[in-house]
Amino acid sequence: QMQLVESGGGLVQPGGSLRLSCAASGSIFSIYAMNWYRQPPGKQREKVAIITTGGITNYADSVKGRFTISRDNAKNTVSLQMNSLKPEDTAVYYCQGTSPQYGELWGQGTQVTVSS
């Protein structure tokens, strides 16, 4: 079974930056779309960003211009660079992808807290 493991979360002040990483235990080359989701406290999980194997990206309106998703198929990693963080970005962030071989994959999540 393939696994996704997120890292890089933490506590940051408003206006600060964090870089989240998602490491896959197997190849992500065949996973067409890799996604970052987040779940704020007391709210539903929402998609934040998506990147395809061809490098096409899309973002939720709330993070456009501040977040950047990237993937390295050779290293089997997906990253989310988060700049100009706001308190409303506070959430557990999850990496997700659907593998043709293993089906839907989710990481365990990493907590991001934006607070002064």
Secondary structure, 3 states (H helix, E strand, C coil): CCCEEEECCEEECCCCCEEEEEEECCCCCCCCEEEEEEECCCCCCEEEEEEECCCCEEECCCCCCCEEEEEECCCCEEEEEECCCCHHHCEEEEEEEEECCCEEEECCCEEEEECC
